[in-house]
Amino acid sequence: MAPLTTSLEALDFAAIVRPGEMVCWGQACGEPVALTHRLMEQRAQIGGFSAFVGIGLGGAVDPAHADHVRFTSFCGTGTNRKLAAAGALDILPVHYSDLPKTLAGQVDVLLLQLAEHPHDGRLSLSCTSDYVEGLIKTARVVVAEINRQAPFTSALIDTDDIDVAIRTDRPVLTLGRGMPSAVDQAVAANVASLVEDGATLQLGLGALPDCIADMLVDRRELGLHSGLIGDGAMRLIQSGAITNAAKPVDRGLSVTGTLLGSKDLLDFAHLNQTIEVRPIAETHALSKLAALPRFTAINSALEVDLSGQANTEIAGGRYVGAIGGALDFLRGARASQGGVPIIALPSTAEVKGQMSSRIVAGLSGPVTIGRADASIVVTEYGVADLRGLSLAERVQKMVAIAHPDFRDTLGRTAPQPSQ
Protein backbone atom coordinates (compact mmCIF):
# COMPACT_ATOMS: atom_id res chain seq x y z
CA MET A 1 0.00 0.00 0.00
CA ALA A 2 1.48 3.32 -1.09
CA PRO A 3 2.08 5.95 1.61
CA LEU A 4 0.00 9.10 1.86
CA THR A 5 2.01 11.70 -0.03
CA THR A 6 1.58 15.29 1.06
CA SER A 7 3.46 18.57 1.05
CA LEU A 8 5.60 19.86 3.87
CA GLU A 9 3.26 22.83 4.28
CA ALA A 10 0.26 20.52 4.69
CA LEU A 11 1.99 18.17 7.11
CA ASP A 12 0.19 18.35 10.47
CA PHE A 13 2.19 16.67 13.22
CA ALA A 14 -0.53 17.45 15.75
CA ALA A 15 -2.64 14.90 13.89
CA ILE A 16 0.21 12.34 13.88
CA VAL A 17 1.95 12.59 17.25
CA ARG A 18 -0.13 12.02 20.35
CA PRO A 19 0.69 13.84 23.61
CA GLY A 20 3.18 11.85 25.66
CA GLU A 21 4.47 9.78 22.73
CA MET A 22 8.09 9.39 21.71
CA VAL A 23 9.38 10.52 18.31
CA CYS A 24 12.69 9.30 16.91
CA TRP A 25 14.61 10.18 13.76
CA GLY A 26 17.79 9.27 11.93
CA GLN A 27 20.91 10.85 13.39
CA ALA A 28 23.62 13.12 11.99
CA CYS A 29 23.66 13.17 8.16
CA GLY A 30 20.54 11.00 8.25
CA GLU A 31 18.35 13.60 9.97
CA PRO A 32 15.20 14.41 7.95
CA VAL A 33 15.66 18.14 8.52
CA ALA A 34 12.44 19.26 6.83
CA LEU A 35 10.45 16.93 9.09
CA THR A 36 12.29 17.73 12.33
CA HIS A 37 11.98 21.47 11.81
CA ARG A 38 8.27 21.12 11.03
CA LEU A 39 7.87 18.98 14.14
CA MET A 40 9.50 21.61 16.33
CA GLU A 41 7.43 24.39 14.75
CA GLN A 42 4.29 22.50 15.77
CA ARG A 43 5.46 21.30 19.18
CA ALA A 44 3.06 23.53 21.12
CA GLN A 45 0.06 22.26 19.14
CA ILE A 46 1.08 18.67 19.83
CA GLY A 47 1.50 19.19 23.55
CA GLY A 48 4.22 17.51 25.60
CA PHE A 49 6.06 14.70 23.85
CA SER A 50 9.49 13.01 23.91
CA ALA A 51 12.18 12.90 21.25
CA PHE A 52 14.98 10.35 21.10
CA VAL A 53 17.88 11.90 19.22
CA GLY A 54 21.26 10.57 18.17
CA ILE A 55 24.27 12.67 17.14
CA GLY A 56 22.88 16.14 16.49
CA LEU A 57 24.04 18.27 13.56
CA GLY A 58 20.91 20.33 12.86
CA GLY A 59 18.88 23.03 14.56
CA ALA A 60 15.97 20.87 15.71
CA VAL A 61 17.89 19.87 18.84
CA ASP A 62 17.85 23.12 20.78
CA PRO A 63 17.25 24.03 24.44
CA ALA A 64 14.51 26.45 23.33
CA HIS A 65 12.47 23.45 22.17
CA ALA A 66 12.56 21.83 25.59
CA ASP A 67 9.50 23.89 26.55
CA HIS A 68 7.33 21.13 25.06
CA VAL A 69 9.85 18.38 24.19
CA ARG A 70 11.67 16.03 26.53
CA PHE A 71 14.93 15.15 24.78
CA THR A 72 16.66 11.82 25.38
CA SER A 73 19.79 10.48 23.69
CA PHE A 74 22.52 7.90 23.97
CA CYS A 75 25.15 10.65 23.57
CA GLY A 76 26.13 14.23 24.32
CA THR A 77 27.75 14.69 20.91
CA GLY A 78 27.28 17.53 18.43
CA THR A 79 24.39 19.91 19.13
CA ASN A 80 23.33 17.65 22.00
CA ARG A 81 26.01 19.42 24.05
CA LYS A 82 23.85 22.55 24.10
CA LEU A 83 21.01 20.52 25.54
CA ALA A 84 23.28 18.95 28.16
CA ALA A 85 24.70 22.34 29.16
CA ALA A 86 21.15 23.66 29.61
CA GLY A 87 20.09 20.65 31.67
CA ALA A 88 17.62 19.67 28.95
CA LEU A 89 19.07 16.29 27.94
CA ASP A 90 18.29 12.95 29.51
CA ILE A 91 20.59 10.02 28.76
CA LEU A 92 19.66 6.44 27.94
CA PRO A 93 22.68 4.58 29.40
CA VAL A 94 22.83 1.43 27.27
CA HIS A 95 25.38 -0.16 24.99
CA TYR A 96 24.88 0.74 21.34
CA SER A 97 24.19 -2.91 20.55
CA ASP A 98 21.19 -2.78 22.93
CA LEU A 99 19.58 0.31 21.40
CA PRO A 100 17.29 -1.46 18.88
CA LYS A 101 15.54 -3.68 21.39
CA THR A 102 15.40 -0.91 23.99
CA LEU A 103 13.87 1.64 21.62
CA ALA A 104 11.49 -0.85 20.01
CA GLY A 105 9.21 -0.66 23.02
CA GLN A 106 9.41 3.13 23.35
CA VAL A 107 9.32 4.83 19.93
CA ASP A 108 5.84 5.61 18.60
CA VAL A 109 6.58 7.87 15.61
CA LEU A 110 9.63 7.42 13.38
CA LEU A 111 10.93 10.12 11.03
CA LEU A 112 13.23 9.08 8.19
CA GLN A 113 15.27 10.71 5.45
CA LEU A 114 15.16 8.51 2.36
CA ALA A 115 16.87 8.49 -1.02
CA GLU A 116 15.25 7.42 -4.27
CA HIS A 117 17.14 5.40 -6.87
CA PRO A 118 17.57 7.58 -9.96
CA HIS A 119 16.49 4.82 -12.36
CA ASP A 120 14.14 2.32 -10.76
CA GLY A 121 12.45 4.31 -7.97
CA ARG A 122 13.55 2.07 -5.11
CA LEU A 123 13.95 3.79 -1.74
CA SER A 124 16.84 3.51 0.70
CA LEU A 125 17.56 4.72 4.22
CA SER A 126 20.43 6.67 2.69
CA CYS A 127 22.93 7.81 5.35
CA THR A 128 21.86 5.77 8.33
CA SER A 129 20.45 2.36 9.15
CA ASP A 130 21.90 1.64 12.64
CA TYR A 131 19.05 1.72 15.20
CA VAL A 132 16.31 3.25 13.01
CA GLU A 133 15.95 0.36 10.57
CA GLY A 134 14.67 -1.96 13.28
CA LEU A 135 12.10 0.62 14.38
CA ILE A 136 10.36 0.68 11.00
CA LYS A 137 8.31 -2.39 11.89
CA THR A 138 7.57 -1.42 15.51
CA ALA A 139 6.74 2.30 15.31
CA ARG A 140 3.06 3.19 15.16
CA VAL A 141 3.64 5.73 12.36
CA VAL A 142 6.54 6.14 9.90
CA VAL A 143 6.91 9.54 8.23
CA ALA A 144 9.45 9.82 5.41
CA GLU A 145 11.21 12.73 3.75
CA ILE A 146 12.33 11.59 0.30
CA ASN A 147 15.21 13.95 -0.35
CA ARG A 148 16.46 14.21 -3.90
CA GLN A 149 19.97 15.10 -2.70
CA ALA A 150 20.34 12.21 -0.25
CA PRO A 151 22.82 9.49 -1.32
CA PHE A 152 21.31 6.17 -2.34
CA THR A 153 22.83 3.27 -0.40
CA SER A 154 22.23 -0.43 0.16
CA ALA A 155 19.81 0.01 3.10
CA LEU A 156 16.53 -0.52 1.26
CA ILE A 157 13.06 0.17 2.63
CA ASP A 158 9.71 -1.05 1.30
CA THR A 159 7.16 1.63 0.45
CA ASP A 160 4.58 -0.45 2.31
CA ASP A 161 6.38 0.40 5.55
CA ILE A 162 5.86 4.17 5.08
CA ASP A 163 2.65 5.81 6.28
CA VAL A 164 3.21 9.43 5.23
CA ALA A 165 5.76 10.87 2.78
CA ILE A 166 6.89 14.26 1.55
CA ARG A 167 9.42 15.09 -1.18
CA THR A 168 12.24 17.61 -0.78
CA ASP A 169 15.34 18.75 -2.66
CA ARG A 170 17.80 20.11 -0.10
CA PRO A 171 21.43 19.64 0.95
CA VAL A 172 22.02 16.84 3.43
CA LEU A 173 23.54 17.77 6.79
CA THR A 174 27.30 17.24 6.84
CA LEU A 175 30.14 17.25 9.37
CA GLY A 176 33.25 19.29 8.68
CA ARG A 177 36.67 17.81 9.21
CA GLY A 178 38.35 18.57 12.52
CA MET A 179 41.98 19.56 12.20
CA PRO A 180 44.30 17.23 14.12
CA SER A 181 46.84 18.80 16.45
CA ALA A 182 50.49 17.83 16.68
CA VAL A 183 49.59 15.71 19.70
CA ASP A 184 46.83 13.99 17.73
CA GLN A 185 49.37 13.17 15.05
CA ALA A 186 51.75 11.69 17.62
CA VAL A 187 48.95 9.55 19.11
CA ALA A 188 47.90 8.49 15.61
CA ALA A 189 51.43 7.42 14.73
CA ASN A 190 51.57 5.16 17.79
CA VAL A 191 48.18 3.66 16.94
CA ALA A 192 49.19 3.12 13.32
CA SER A 193 52.17 1.06 14.50
CA LEU A 194 49.68 -1.53 15.82
CA VAL A 195 47.73 -1.96 12.56
CA GLU A 196 48.86 -4.84 10.36
CA ASP A 197 48.23 -5.47 6.68
CA GLY A 198 44.99 -7.42 6.28
CA ALA A 199 43.44 -6.09 9.50
CA THR A 200 39.76 -5.14 9.57
CA LEU A 201 39.30 -1.68 11.06
CA GLN A 202 36.69 -0.05 13.22
CA LEU A 203 37.16 3.70 13.62
CA GLY A 204 35.36 6.13 15.91
CA LEU A 205 34.32 9.75 15.36
CA GLY A 206 36.49 12.87 15.34
CA ALA A 207 39.77 14.42 14.29
CA LEU A 208 41.91 11.72 15.93
CA PRO A 209 40.36 8.71 14.12
CA ASP A 210 40.59 10.61 10.83
CA CYS A 211 44.24 11.36 11.55
CA ILE A 212 44.87 7.67 12.32
CA ALA A 213 43.23 6.72 9.03
CA ASP A 214 45.50 9.09 7.12
CA MET A 215 48.54 7.32 8.57
CA LEU A 216 47.43 3.94 7.23
CA VAL A 217 47.52 4.68 3.51
CA ASP A 218 50.61 2.51 3.09
CA ARG A 219 48.84 -0.60 4.45
CA ARG A 220 47.53 -3.31 2.16
CA GLU A 221 44.33 -5.35 2.05
CA LEU A 222 42.70 -3.61 5.01
CA GLY A 223 39.05 -4.24 5.75
CA LEU A 224 36.40 -1.96 7.21
CA HIS A 225 33.57 -2.93 9.58
CA SER A 226 32.46 0.00 11.69
CA GLY A 227 29.57 1.79 13.32
CA LEU A 228 30.26 4.79 11.13
CA ILE A 229 32.27 5.74 8.08
CA GLY A 230 33.86 9.19 7.99
CA ASP A 231 36.10 11.02 5.58
CA GLY A 232 39.23 9.31 6.87
CA ALA A 233 37.84 5.88 6.03
CA MET A 234 36.74 7.18 2.63
CA ARG A 235 40.28 8.33 1.87
CA LEU A 236 41.63 4.90 2.85
CA ILE A 237 39.24 3.26 0.40
CA GLN A 238 40.17 5.73 -2.33
CA SER A 239 43.89 5.16 -1.70
CA GLY A 240 43.52 1.41 -2.18
CA ALA A 241 44.55 0.59 1.39
CA ILE A 242 41.04 -0.68 2.18
CA THR A 243 39.99 -3.41 -0.22
CA ASN A 244 38.17 -5.80 2.14
CA ALA A 245 39.78 -8.60 0.14
CA ALA A 246 41.12 -10.42 3.23
CA LYS A 247 37.81 -10.59 5.10
CA PRO A 248 36.32 -14.10 5.28
CA VAL A 249 32.83 -12.53 5.36
CA ASP A 250 31.55 -9.50 3.43
CA ARG A 251 34.56 -9.80 1.14
CA GLY A 252 34.95 -6.68 -0.96
CA LEU A 253 32.46 -4.71 1.15
CA SER A 254 32.95 -1.88 3.65
CA VAL A 255 30.26 -2.29 6.30
CA THR A 256 28.88 0.60 8.36
CA GLY A 257 25.78 1.68 10.24
CA THR A 258 26.04 5.40 9.47
CA LEU A 259 27.69 7.79 7.04
CA LEU A 260 29.04 10.77 8.97
CA GLY A 261 31.21 13.32 7.22
CA SER A 262 31.47 15.80 4.38
CA LYS A 263 29.57 16.17 1.11
CA ASP A 264 32.53 14.42 -0.53
CA LEU A 265 31.79 11.36 1.60
CA LEU A 266 28.08 11.40 0.73
CA ASP A 267 28.85 11.75 -2.97
CA PHE A 268 31.34 8.89 -2.69
CA ALA A 269 28.77 6.63 -1.04
CA HIS A 270 25.99 7.41 -3.56
CA LEU A 271 25.24 4.24 -5.57
CA ASN A 272 28.57 2.80 -4.34
CA GLN A 273 28.09 -0.96 -4.35
CA THR A 274 31.21 -1.54 -2.21
CA ILE A 275 29.65 0.23 0.81
CA GLU A 276 26.99 -1.56 2.85
CA VAL A 277 24.87 0.49 5.27
CA ARG A 278 23.43 -1.95 7.80
CA PRO A 279 21.57 -2.10 11.13
CA ILE A 280 23.21 -2.49 14.53
CA ALA A 281 22.46 -6.22 14.54
CA GLU A 282 25.00 -6.48 11.72
CA THR A 283 27.55 -3.83 12.72
CA HIS A 284 27.86 -4.40 16.48
CA ALA A 285 27.02 -8.05 17.10
CA LEU A 286 29.80 -9.90 18.95
CA SER A 287 29.42 -12.98 16.75
CA LYS A 288 29.93 -10.87 13.62
CA LEU A 289 32.98 -9.10 15.02
CA ALA A 290 34.59 -12.24 16.38
CA ALA A 291 34.37 -13.80 12.90
CA LEU A 292 36.67 -11.10 11.49
CA PRO A 293 40.34 -12.10 11.96
CA ARG A 294 42.61 -9.29 13.14
CA PHE A 295 39.64 -7.08 13.92
CA THR A 296 41.24 -3.84 15.10
CA ALA A 297 38.91 -1.63 17.14
CA ILE A 298 40.12 1.95 17.57
CA ASN A 299 38.16 4.01 20.07
CA SER A 300 38.82 6.91 22.41
CA ALA A 301 38.06 7.94 25.98
CA LEU A 302 37.87 11.09 28.03
CA GLU A 303 40.12 9.60 30.71
CA VAL A 304 41.64 6.25 31.66
CA ASP A 305 42.73 5.26 35.14
CA LEU A 306 45.82 3.32 36.15
CA SER A 307 43.96 0.01 36.19
CA GLY A 308 42.65 0.45 32.64
CA GLN A 309 39.13 1.62 33.48
CA ALA A 310 37.86 4.26 31.07
CA ASN A 311 35.30 7.06 31.20
CA THR A 312 33.90 7.86 27.75
CA GLU A 313 30.90 9.87 28.93
CA ILE A 314 31.36 12.79 31.32
CA ALA A 315 33.92 15.61 31.43
CA GLY A 316 33.78 18.58 33.76
CA GLY A 317 30.49 17.36 35.18
CA ARG A 318 28.74 17.46 31.78
CA TYR A 319 27.64 14.65 29.52
CA VAL A 320 29.72 15.17 26.36
CA GLY A 321 30.41 11.62 25.14
CA ALA A 322 28.56 8.32 25.10
CA ILE A 323 28.62 4.72 26.20
CA GLY A 324 28.17 4.08 22.49
CA GLY A 325 29.66 1.06 20.83
CA ALA A 326 33.17 1.23 22.29
CA LEU A 327 32.75 -1.77 24.57
CA ASP A 328 30.93 -3.74 21.86
CA PHE A 329 33.87 -3.25 19.52
CA LEU A 330 36.60 -3.75 22.13
CA ARG A 331 35.04 -7.06 23.16
CA GLY A 332 34.72 -7.98 19.49
CA ALA A 333 38.41 -7.33 18.97
CA ARG A 334 39.32 -9.41 22.03
CA ALA A 335 37.22 -12.29 20.67
CA SER A 336 38.70 -12.00 17.17
CA GLN A 337 41.66 -14.17 16.19
CA GLY A 338 44.61 -11.76 16.30
CA GLY A 339 42.27 -8.90 17.23
CA VAL A 340 43.61 -5.61 18.55
CA PRO A 341 41.43 -3.61 21.01
CA ILE A 342 42.68 -0.01 21.25
CA ILE A 343 41.74 3.03 23.34
CA ALA A 344 43.59 6.09 22.00
CA LEU A 345 43.70 9.51 23.63
CA PRO A 346 46.03 12.48 24.19
CA SER A 347 47.70 12.32 27.59
CA THR A 348 46.38 15.73 28.66
CA ALA A 349 43.46 18.11 28.24
CA GLU A 350 43.07 21.80 28.99
CA VAL A 351 40.57 22.43 31.79
CA LYS A 352 39.78 26.05 32.68
CA GLY A 353 43.08 27.21 31.23
CA GLN A 354 45.18 24.59 33.00
CA MET A 355 46.66 21.36 31.71
CA SER A 356 45.10 18.26 33.26
CA SER A 357 46.15 14.64 32.93
CA ARG A 358 43.79 12.27 31.13
CA ILE A 359 45.66 9.34 32.66
CA VAL A 360 44.32 9.47 36.22
CA ALA A 361 44.53 7.66 39.54
CA GLY A 362 40.73 7.71 39.82
CA LEU A 363 38.08 8.51 37.22
CA SER A 364 36.06 11.72 37.58
CA GLY A 365 33.13 10.17 35.74
CA PRO A 366 31.47 6.79 35.31
CA VAL A 367 33.34 3.58 34.56
CA THR A 368 32.14 3.04 31.00
CA ILE A 369 34.78 0.39 30.28
CA GLY A 370 35.70 -1.79 33.23
CA ARG A 371 39.17 -3.02 34.01
CA ALA A 372 38.19 -6.57 33.09
CA ASP A 373 37.79 -5.23 29.55
CA ALA A 374 41.06 -3.31 29.63
CA SER A 375 42.83 -3.28 26.32
CA ILE A 376 45.71 -1.45 24.68
CA VAL A 377 45.87 2.19 25.75
CA VAL A 378 47.75 4.59 23.47
CA THR A 379 48.86 8.19 24.03
CA GLU A 380 51.48 10.35 22.32
CA TYR A 381 54.00 8.90 24.81
CA GLY A 382 53.60 5.27 23.88
CA VAL A 383 51.57 2.08 24.05
CA ALA A 384 50.39 0.29 27.20
CA ASP A 385 49.14 -3.21 26.47
CA LEU A 386 47.22 -4.10 29.62
CA ARG A 387 45.94 -7.48 28.50
CA GLY A 388 46.87 -10.20 30.96
CA LEU A 389 48.61 -7.86 33.39
CA SER A 390 48.09 -7.60 37.13
CA LEU A 391 46.99 -4.33 38.70
CA ALA A 392 50.51 -3.48 39.84
CA GLU A 393 51.89 -4.18 36.37
CA ARG A 394 49.20 -2.02 34.81
CA VAL A 395 50.14 0.95 36.99
CA GLN A 396 53.70 0.87 35.68
CA LYS A 397 52.53 0.68 32.06
CA MET A 398 50.00 3.50 32.44
CA VAL A 399 52.34 5.87 34.28
CA ALA A 400 54.86 5.39 31.48
CA ILE A 401 52.44 6.73 28.83
CA ALA A 402 51.19 9.65 30.93
CA HIS A 403 52.52 13.15 30.35
CA PRO A 404 55.94 13.48 32.08
CA ASP A 405 54.68 16.36 34.24
CA PHE A 406 52.18 14.04 35.94
CA ARG A 407 54.11 10.78 36.24
CA ASP A 408 55.55 11.33 39.71
CA THR A 409 52.19 12.33 41.14
CA LEU A 410 50.44 9.40 39.51
CA GLY A 411 53.06 6.99 40.83
CA ARG A 412 52.59 8.28 44.39
CA THR A 413 48.78 8.25 44.27
CA ALA A 414 48.40 4.90 42.54
CA PRO A 415 45.87 2.69 44.35
CA GLN A 416 47.13 -0.47 45.97
CA PRO A 417 46.48 -3.72 44.06
CA SER A 418 43.97 -4.83 46.71
CA GLN A 419 41.79 -1.77 46.09
Backbone hydrogen bonds, N-H to C=O, Kabsch-Sander energy under -0.5 kcal/mol:
donor,donor_aa,acceptor,acceptor_aa,energy
4,L,163,D,-2.6
5,T,3,P,-0.6
6,T,4,L,-0.5
6,T,165,A,-2.5
11,L,7,S,-0.8
11,L,8,L,-0.8
13,F,11,L,-0.7
15,A,12,D,-1.3
16,I,13,F,-1.1
17,V,13,F,-3.1
20,G,48,G,-3.3
21,E,18,R,-2.2
23,V,50,S,-2.6
24,C,109,V,-2.3
25,W,52,F,-1.0
26,G,111,L,-1.2
28,A,55,I,-2.7
30,G,27,Q,-2.5
31,E,28,A,-1.9
33,V,31,E,-1.7
35,L,32,P,-0.8
36,T,32,P,-2.5
37,H,33,V,-2.6
38,R,34,A,-1.6
39,L,35,L,-2.7
40,M,36,T,-2.2
41,E,37,H,-2.2
42,Q,38,R,-1.5
43,R,40,M,-1.1
46,I,42,Q,-1.7
47,G,43,R,-1.9
49,F,68,H,-1.9
50,S,21,E,-3.0
51,A,70,R,-2.3
52,F,23,V,-2.8
53,V,51,A,-0.6
53,V,72,T,-2.7
56,G,77,T,-1.2
62,D,60,A,-1.1
65,H,62,D,-1.9
66,A,63,P,-1.5
67,D,64,A,-0.7
68,H,65,H,-1.3
69,V,65,H,-1.3
70,R,49,F,-2.2
71,F,69,V,-0.8
71,F,88,A,-0.6
72,T,51,A,-2.6
73,S,90,D,-2.0
74,F,53,V,-0.6
76,G,321,G,-2.9
79,T,56,G,-2.2
80,N,77,T,-1.6
81,R,78,G,-1.8
82,K,79,T,-1.0
83,L,79,T,-0.9
84,A,80,N,-2.5
85,A,81,R,-2.6
86,A,82,K,-1.4
87,G,84,A,-1.3
88,A,83,L,-3.1
90,D,71,F,-2.5
92,L,73,S,-2.9
94,V,92,L,-1.8
96,Y,324,G,-2.3
98,D,95,H,-1.9
99,L,95,H,-0.5
99,L,96,Y,-1.3
102,T,98,D,-1.9
103,L,99,L,-3.1
104,A,100,P,-1.7
105,G,101,K,-0.6
105,G,102,T,-0.6
106,Q,103,L,-2.2
107,V,103,L,-2.6
108,D,22,M,-2.3
109,V,22,M,-2.1
110,L,141,V,-2.7
111,L,24,C,-2.9
112,L,143,V,-2.4
113,Q,30,G,-0.6
114,L,112,L,-0.6
114,L,145,E,-3.1
115,A,124,S,-2.2
117,H,122,R,-3.2
121,G,117,H,-1.2
123,L,157,I,-0.6
124,S,115,A,-2.4
125,L,155,A,-3.7
128,T,125,L,-1.5
129,S,257,G,-2.7
130,D,257,G,-1.1
130,D,278,R,-0.8
132,V,129,S,-0.7
133,E,129,S,-2.6
135,L,132,V,-0.9
136,I,132,V,-0.7
136,I,133,E,-1.1
139,A,135,L,-2.5
140,R,108,D,-1.4
141,V,108,D,-1.9
143,V,110,L,-3.0
143,V,141,V,-0.5
144,A,164,V,-2.9
145,E,112,L,-3.1
146,I,144,A,-0.6
146,I,166,I,-2.9
147,N,114,L,-2.3
147,N,145,E,-1.0
148,R,146,I,-0.6
148,R,168,T,-2.7
150,A,147,N,-1.7
153,T,151,P,-0.5
156,L,154,S,-1.7
157,I,123,L,-2.0
161,D,158,D,-1.9
162,I,159,T,-1.6
163,D,142,V,-2.1
164,V,142,V,-1.9
165,A,4,L,-2.8
166,I,144,A,-2.3
168,T,146,I,-2.3
175,L,261,G,-2.7
185,Q,181,S,-2.2
186,A,182,A,-1.7
187,V,183,V,-2.7
188,A,184,D,-3.0
189,A,185,Q,-2.0
190,N,186,A,-1.6
191,V,187,V,-2.3
192,A,188,A,-3.0
193,S,189,A,-1.2
194,L,191,V,-2.3
195,V,192,A,-1.3
196,E,194,L,-0.6
198,G,220,R,-1.9
199,A,196,E,-1.7
200,T,294,R,-1.4
201,L,199,A,-0.5
201,L,223,G,-2.8
202,Q,296,T,-2.0
204,G,298,I,-0.9
210,D,206,G,-1.6
211,C,207,A,-2.2
212,I,208,L,-2.6
213,A,209,P,-2.5
214,D,210,D,-2.0
215,M,211,C,-0.9
215,M,212,I,-0.9
216,L,213,A,-1.9
217,V,214,D,-0.6
219,R,216,L,-1.9
222,L,241,A,-2.9
223,G,199,A,-2.8
225,H,201,L,-2.7
226,S,255,V,-2.7
229,I,258,T,-2.3
234,M,230,G,-1.9
235,R,231,D,-2.4
236,L,232,G,-1.7
237,I,233,A,-2.0
238,Q,234,M,-2.7
239,S,235,R,-2.0
240,G,236,L,-0.7
240,G,237,I,-0.9
241,A,236,L,-1.2
242,I,236,L,-1.7
243,T,222,L,-2.1
243,T,241,A,-0.7
244,N,222,L,-2.9
247,K,244,N,-0.7
252,G,244,N,-1.9
253,L,250,D,-2.2
254,S,274,T,-3.2
255,V,224,L,-2.2
255,V,253,L,-0.6
256,T,276,E,-2.7
257,G,227,G,-0.6
258,T,227,G,-0.7
259,L,127,C,-2.8
260,L,229,I,-2.6
260,L,258,T,-0.5
266,L,262,S,-1.8
267,D,263,K,-2.8
268,F,264,D,-2.1
269,A,265,L,-2.1
270,H,266,L,-1.3
271,L,152,F,-2.9
272,N,269,A,-2.1
273,Q,271,L,-0.8
275,I,272,N,-1.4
276,E,254,S,-3.1
277,V,275,I,-0.5
278,R,256,T,-3.2
278,R,276,E,-0.7
280,I,130,D,-1.5
282,E,279,P,-1.9
283,T,279,P,-1.8
284,H,280,I,-2.8
285,A,280,I,-0.5
289,L,285,A,-2.2
290,A,286,L,-2.9
291,A,287,S,-0.9
292,L,289,L,-1.7
294,R,337,Q,-3.3
295,F,292,L,-1.0
296,T,200,T,-3.4
297,A,295,F,-0.7
297,A,340,V,-1.4
298,I,202,Q,-2.4
298,I,296,T,-0.6
299,N,297,A,-0.6
299,N,342,I,-2.4
301,A,344,A,-0.5
302,L,311,N,-2.4
303,E,311,N,-1.4
304,V,358,R,-2.5
305,D,309,Q,-2.8
306,L,360,V,-1.1
308,G,305,D,-1.6
310,A,369,I,-2.2
311,N,303,E,-2.5
312,T,310,A,-0.6
315,A,318,R,-2.3
318,R,315,A,-1.8
320,V,313,E,-2.0
320,V,318,R,-0.9
321,G,313,E,-2.4
322,A,312,T,-2.1
323,I,74,F,-0.7
326,A,323,I,-0.9
329,F,325,G,-2.6
330,L,326,A,-2.8
331,R,327,L,-2.5
332,G,328,D,-1.8
333,A,329,F,-2.5
334,R,330,L,-2.0
335,A,331,R,-1.8
336,S,332,G,-1.1
337,Q,290,A,-0.6
338,G,336,S,-0.6
339,G,336,S,-2.0
340,V,295,F,-2.2
342,I,297,A,-2.8
342,I,340,V,-0.6
343,I,376,I,-2.9
344,A,299,N,-3.3
345,L,378,V,-2.5
349,A,356,S,-2.5
351,V,349,A,-0.6
351,V,354,Q,-3.5
352,K,350,E,-0.5
354,Q,351,V,-1.6
356,S,349,A,-3.3
358,R,347,S,-3.1
359,I,347,S,-0.8
360,V,304,V,-2.1
360,V,358,R,-0.7
368,T,310,A,-1.5
368,T,366,P,-1.3
369,I,310,A,-2.2
370,G,368,T,-0.5
373,D,370,G,-1.4
374,A,371,R,-1.2
376,I,341,P,-2.3
377,V,375,S,-0.6
377,V,384,A,-2.7
378,V,343,I,-2.7
379,T,382,G,-2.2
381,Y,401,I,-0.5
382,G,379,T,-1.4
384,A,377,V,-3.1
385,D,383,V,-0.6
386,L,375,S,-2.1
386,L,384,A,-0.9
389,L,386,L,-1.9
394,R,390,S,-2.2
395,V,391,L,-2.0
396,Q,392,A,-1.4
397,K,393,E,-1.8
398,M,394,R,-2.9
399,V,395,V,-2.6
400,A,396,Q,-1.5
401,I,397,K,-0.7
401,I,398,M,-0.9
402,A,398,M,-0.5
402,A,399,V,-1.0
406,F,403,H,-2.2
407,R,403,H,-0.7
407,R,404,P,-0.7
408,D,404,P,-0.5
410,L,406,F,-2.5
411,G,407,R,-2.5
412,R,408,D,-1.9
413,T,409,T,-2.1
414,A,410,L,-0.7
419,Q,416,Q,-2.7
